[in-house]
Amino acid sequence: LMGHNIAPYNIHGGKSVPSVKTPDRTRMEEGEVFAIETFGSTGRGHVEEDMECSHYMKNFDAPHVPLRLKRSKELLRHIDNTFGTLPFCRRWLERPDGGSTTVNGQNGKQTRYL
């Protein structure tokens, strides 16, 4: 659970902003973009993950893995064409438009913003 820098088409760009003190001396550089994620806390310094995952994204550096099932190939093709490496949630996939209007506007055309 931490903030992170954002690179083009890569929401987790490699640099992290920890929510607790660490010995890491990494610095933010001018022109970099960061997402600073806040989390409610009791202040006890303990994190417990107990909820279902709410969002997904393809790993920016993931190698190609051949899929066997036709339905799996169709789903991956849809994710590639609609979201690329940007995050999405399951309910977008379950919509009649597959989430393309949510992400890409009324015409469903892929547009990259970064």
Secondary structure, DSSP 8 states (H G I E B T S, - for coil): -EEEEEBTTBSS-S-EEESS--S------TT-EEE-------SSS-----S----B---TT-------SHHHHHHHHHHHHHTTTS-B-HHHHHSTTTTHHHHH-TT-------
